[in-house]
Amino acid sequence: MVAGFAKKGLGQVIPATTNDRGLGPFQRLVLRGATVIDGTGAPPWGPADIVIEGKRIVEIAAVGVPGLPINPLRRPASGAHEIDCTGKFITPGFIDCHAHIGTPFHAENGEMLAADYAYKLWLAHGVTSVREAGCMNGLAWTCEQKAASAENRIAAPHLYPYAYFPAVNDYLKAIHTPEQGRAWLRQVKDKGADGVKFFGASPAVMEAALDEAQKLGLRTCCHHAQLSVGRMNALRTAKWGLTSTEHAYGLPEALLEGRTLALVDDDYNYNDEYLRFATAGQTFLQAAKPGSPKWNQVLDEFLQVGHTFVPTMNVYDANRDLMRARRAEWHDQYTDRTTWRYFQPQRGGHGAYFYRWSLKNELEWKESFTIWMQFLNDFKNKGGRVCPGSDSGFMFQIYGFGFIRELELLQEAGFSASEVLRAATLHGAQLLGIEDETGTLEAGKRADILILNQNPMTDFKLLYGTGALRLNDDTRSLEQRCALETTIKAGVLFEVADLLADVRQMVAHTWKDGLRDGQ
């Protein structure tokens, strides 16, 4: 077996075990002359010098005004390592609020890239913190990787494991009573989980589990699976204390008027992936209209309980434009063969349901996206929190790239560029309960920082690892322009170009025979 790959039947992604990238942390690192975008929603300001000692920011000093020479008397003392950030922009690191460290399902299709693949793509796209929503490789596996990252034994973002609640899904139902649920939560708390991901359960078990999670200080998220949503929509579980709703499931059901269940075709079968996702594109079309009394009532009720939405719109992007998602320019160099094969239309493969996908399906999903985006924007405008998550590894979305696409989609939904960046930093930190550690650029916080050669808010496409195609007027030639140069995680410097080169090499090995399935 080639080092760094998992083979069919192992049921886990091979963990990262070595740290081959990253420089630091330093006794004293100084970033000189940057324009600061601090993550709070405040406008950019600068120039400023940022001092980092070890893993922490210790000083952010204004050192002048634009157009005039920097005042040397304002500058902090020199450091053991310094970076000239003149003309560059500094932001907090991004927080991916719904992600998976690889997808063990893919191993059924052949060799599978190790966790380094996801980690390096995340870091190369500025993601310094990840909420692992479900720990598909196992809680113990994920907690070990979390510790390895914290100790800089591997090149990876900070990891926050959310254990999967085994009450309802397609394959496993191990918890049947409220007390079993409470006991299970106490166990995973002791084993190191930061939170819990639900797919639903019986109402009694779900309500008790959410109550116990709050008592234990565990945060919670839920993919409201259709097997449970008839009894518990997103609003009901939010009132029981659920921290965040993932995707859109359970939300349109909370907006229904004149009925309590969404209409489905007579031949509907949840285990038919095509029918499952085709029907999901119709549910918002049955819901209350934007601006209606019911619409506003539901918005206000979610706000009253302090709920958060993590929509992961990007992972459903192919549903409204399959060709665009399938032919994204990064697939050629950054999507490995096993993942690519898993994306192809197939029976029984989760998220590989495009064997019957039609224009009608795409039109329904486009209309649903319009309604969904309106709800998210209205919720944000009323003071609610919406956070970006990628859920990559399905439906033609891969790590890092999917997160940046989510930023684009939030802006499409009506968020200003500043609101998008705040959602990706401060609001994500608040959702995870780590706002005292990260999410904004402030003295005392962890040094999770991005160095960019352009203001990312002018065009989030510049954050893609492949960059965005632009015309260079000086050379009269086209070039791929990328904004992100360096990702700093807890004071450790990762050069984006090096990370991307590593990933290209990993991916190229999987395509060494030159064959591309489905192309």
N, C-alpha and C positions, 0 to 999 in steps of 0.2 A: 504494500500500500504506500502511495506517495505521501510524504510528510505533509500534514496540513489538510488532509482529506478524510472524510468519514465514508464508510461503505454501507451499502444497503443492509438494513436490518439492525443497525446499532441503536436507532431510536433517539440519538442525541447528536448535536453538533459537537465536533471536537473543540474543546476549550482552548483559548489562547494560553500559552505557557511561557513565552519569552517576550522580552521587550527589546525590539530592534529599532525603535524610533523614539525620538523625544530627547530633548536636551534640558537638563535642570532637574529639580528646582535649584535656584541660585541663592546664595546668601543675600545678595542684593541685585535685583534686576531693575533697570530703569528704561522705560519707554519714553522717548524724547519727542516733544513737539506735536503731539497728536491732536486731532479733533475728536472730542468725546461725544458719543451717543450713549447715555448712561442707562437706558432701559426703563426709566421711569415714565417715559413719554415726554420728557423735557426736550427742547430743541438741541441740536448739536451746538457745542461751544468749544473754544480752544484758541490758541494752542495750549496744551497742557502736558506736563510730565507726570507719569504714573510710576510709583515706586512699589516694587514687590519684594518682600523678604520671605524666602521659603515659599510657602503656599498661599500667602496672604497679601492683599493690597494694604500698604501701610500709609500711603500718601497720594493724593491727587492734587497737583499744584498748578494753578493758572500761571503761565509764564509770559504772557503778552497778549497782544490783540492782532487780528489779521492785518497784514499790510505794513506792519512795523517790525523792526528787529526785535528778537526775543531779549527780554531783560535778564542778563546773567545772574543778577542778584536774587531773582525769584526762583532760580533753578535749584532743585534738590541736589545734594552731594552725589558724586559719581558712584557708580555701582560696579560690582565685579563683572557684570555683563550689561551692555547697553544696546538698544535698537533705535536707530534714527527713524522716527515716524513722521517726519515733516511731510505735509501734504497727504497724510494717511488718516484713516478713521479707525476708531476703537469702539467696539461694542461689547456687551457681555456675551458669553457663550450661550448658544441656543439650548433649549430643553425640548427634547422629543417626548411628548407626554403619552404616546401610545406606540410601543415598538416591541419587536421580538428579536432575540439574538439568533438569527437564522430560523429556518422552519424545518423541523425534522421530517415533515411530510415529504420534502423534496428528495430525501435519501432513497425513496422507493424508485426514483428514476436514475440512480447511478451515484457516482462519487459526489460528495458534497463539500463545498469549501468550508474551512474552519471558521470559528468565530471572528478571527482576525479580519475576515472579509467585511463583515458588517461594521466592526469597530473602526477600521481605517476609513471606510466610506463615511461613517458618521463624523469622525474627527475632521475629515477633509471637507465636510460641508458645515463646519462650525458647531456641530452638536457636541456639547461637553457633558450633558447629563441626559440619561435615558430612563424613563419609567418602563420597565420590562413587564408588560401587561399579560401575565399568565404563566411565565416561567415554563415554557413548553419543554425545556431541557431538564426540568426538575428544579425544585427550590434549592436543594443543597448545592447543585451544580452552579446555579446562578449566584448564590451567596458567596461561593468560593471565587467566582470571577469578580464579583463586587470587591472582595477583599484584595484580590490581586491587583485590580485597577487602583484602589486606594493607596496601595503600597508601591505603585509604579513598577510592579513586576510584569505587567503587560501594557501595551499601548492601546488604551481603551477609554471611553468616556466614564464618568461616574455612573454607577448602575444602581437602580432602585427596584428591587424585586417585589412584584405583586403576585402572590401565590394564587393558583387557580382553585376556586371553590368547587369541589367535586359533587355537585348535587344534580345538575341537569346539563347534559349535552348529548351529542350524537352517540357517544360510546360508553359513558360511565355515569352511574348514579350510585354513589357510595354513602351519601348522607340522607337520612330519611326523617329524622326528628329534630326539633329545635335544640334539644340538649346535645345531640351529636354535632350539630353545627357549631354551637358555642364551644364545645370541647375541642373541635378541630381548629377553630380560630386561636384558642389559647396555645395549642401546639405549634402552629406556624409562627405565631408571635415569638415563642421561645426559640424557634429555629432560625429567626433572623429576617422574616418577611417585613417589608416596609408597608405593605398593604395587601389587599385581596381583590382579585378580579372575579366577578360573578357572570354567569350566563343566565341566571334565574334559578328558581327552586320553587317548591310549594310556598304559598304566601306565609304560612306559619314559620317555616324554616328561614325564609328570606328575611322576614321582619326580625326574628330573633338574632340571626347572624349579623345584621346591620347594627342592631343594638349592642351586641357583644363587641363588634369591631370598634364602635365609638368608645366603649368603656376601656378597651385595650389600647386606644390611640392608633389603631390601624386605619389608614385611609382606604377607600373602596371605589371601584369602578365597575361598570356593568355593560356588557353587550346583551341587550334585552332580546334574547333569542325568541323566535316565533313560537317555540314550544312552551314558553311561559308568559308571553306578553299578553295573552288573552285575560290573564288574571292580574297581571302587574305591569302597567305601562310605566314609562319613565317618570311621570309625575308622582305616581303612588310611591315608588321606591325612593324618590328624592325626599318625599315627606317623611319616610322612615329613616332618613339620614344618609342615603347614598351620596358619596362625594361627587362623582362625575358619571355622566352618561356618555358612552362611547358610540361612535357612528351615529346613525339616525334612528335605529330601531327603537320602538317604544315611544318616540316623540310624536309621530303622526297619529298614533293610537290615542294619545292624550288630547289630540286636537279634533277628534271625531265628533260630529254632531248628528243627531238623529239615529245613531246606532252606537253600539259599544264594541263591535268587532269590525275590522276591515273586511270588505268583500273580496272573496277569492273565487277563481274559476272552479267548477265542479271537479276538474281533473287535477287539482293542485295536490302536490306531494312535496312536503318540506325536504325530503331527501333527494329530490331531483334538483340538482344545482341550477339548471336553467330556469325551472319554474320558480324556485326560491328567489332568484335575483330579478327575474322578469316581474314577478308580483311585487317585490319590494320597491320597484320603480313606479308602482301605481298607487301606493298607500297615501302619499302626500296629496295626490290628486283628489282623494276622498275627504280630506281634512277641512277644517274651518279656513275661510279665506283670510289672507293677511289683512290686518286692520279691523277685523270683525270683533264683536264683543267677546266671543269665545276665545279667539286668538289672543286678545289682550289679557283676558282672565288667566289663561295658561301661562303667559309670560310672567305676569305678576306673581303667580303662585310659585313658579320656579325661583323667582328673585327672592321671595320671602324666606325661603329655606336655604338660601346661599348656595344654590346648586351651580355646577360647572359643566359645560359641554366640551367634549373633545371629538369633533365631528369626523376626523380622518377622511375628508372629502376626496383627497387625492387617490385613495385606493379604489374609489368607485368612478374615477375619471374616465376609465375605458368604457364604462357603461353608456356614456353619452357621446363618445367619439373613439371607437375601438382602434381605428387606423392610426390616429394620432399617438395613442399610448403605445401601441404595438411597434411603431416605427420610430420611437423616440431615439435621438441620435446617440444617447449614451449606451444603448444596449450592445452595440458592436464591441465596445472595449471594456465595459464594466458589468455586464450580466453574464454570469458563468453558465456553462452548458446545462447543468442539472436544473438550475432555476429556470432557465429558458424553456427547457423541455416541460417542466411542470406548468408553466404558463399556458401551454398550448391546449386547445379544446380537447377535453377528455371527460369521459364519464367517471364519476366518483372522486375527481380531484377538486378539492375546495377552491373556489375562485377560478376554475378552468372550464366555465360553463358556456363558452362562446360558440359551441357547436351548433346553436340555433339562433344566435344573436342577429337581430334584424334592425332595419331602419325604424320600425315601430317601437322596438325596445329603446333605441337611442333617443327618439323623440320624447318618449314618456320620461326617461331619466333626465333629459334636458329640462323639461317642465318641472319635474320634482326638484332638481337642483335649484331652480329659480325660487321655489317656495321655501326650501330648506335654507338657502342663503339669506332670504328675507327674514326668516325667524332668527337666525344667528345674529344678523346685523341689528335687528330690533332689540334682541336680548342684550347685546353689547351696549347699545345706545341708552338702555335703561339702567346701565350699571352692572350688568351681568358679566361673568367671566367665560370666555371662549378661548381654548388653548389648542395649539397645533400639535397633531400627532400624525405619524406616517403610516403605521401598520404595514410597512413594506414587506415584501416577500410573496405578495399575491397580486393577481390582476395586472401584470406588467409594470409593477412599481418595485423599485429596488432601493436599498438603504441609502440615506443621504439625499439622493435625488428626489425621492418621494417627499421628504420633509420640506425641501425648497418648493416643490410643487404645491404643498399645502399652504405655504406663505402666499404664493400667487393666488390661490383660490380664496383665501381670506380677503385679499384685496379685491378680487372680483365680487365677493359678497357685499362689499361696501365699506370695509375697514380702510381707514387711511393707512399710509405706509407706516406712520408712527405707531398707530394702534396695532398693526401687525407685528412690528418689532417688539412692542411691549408684551404682546401675547406670547411671543416666542421666548421671552426672557423673564421679566418680573412675574407675569401672570402664571407662567408655567411653574416657577419656583413656589409661588403661593399655593398652587394646586397640590404640589408634592410636599408642602410644609417645610421647605428648605429656604425660604426667603431670607432668613438670617444668615445663610451661608453663601448664597449665590443669587443670580437673577438681575442684579444691578451692579454698577461700578461705584463702590463706596469703600472707604478705608475700613479695614477690619474684615471685609468679606474675602471669600476664597478667590484666588486669581484665576477665574474662568473668563478668558478674554479673547476676542478676535481682532486681528490686525488686517485691515482691508485697504486696498489702494484707491478705492472709490467709495462714495457714500452708498451703501446697499439699498437705501430707501428710494434712490432714484430709479432702480430697476432690480427687482429681486432675481431676475434671470441671470444676473452677473454672479450669483452665488452658486450656480451649478458647477460641478466639477469640470464639465466640458466647456463652461463659459457660455457666452452668447456671441453670435456672429455679428461683427461690426466692420465698418469700412474705415480703414486708416487713410485719411486724406493726404498725409505726408507721403506715403508709399503707394497710394492708389491701389491698395490690395486689401483683401478680406483677412480678418484675423478673429480668432476666438478670444474674447476678452473676459478675464476672470478677475473678480474683485478680492476674494479671500486669499491671503498669502500665508498667514500663520495662525494656528489655533493654539491657545495657551490653556492647558487644563491643570489647575492647582499649581501654577508656576512652572509647568513643564512645557517647553516649546515644541510644537509639531509643525514642520514645514509641509504645507498642503501639496506641493509638487512631489515631494518624496512619497507621501501617503498614496497619492493617485498612481504613481509609477509602480508601487508595490502591488496595488490592486490590479492594474493592467497585466502585470506579470502573472499573478495568480489566475486571472480569468483566461489569459492566452493559453496557459497550460491545459485548461479544460477543453479548449478548441484545437488542440494540437493536430487532430486529424483533418481539420478544415471543414468539417460537416456542420451545417446549421439546420436543425430541425425546424420545420414550420416557416422557412424563408425561401 
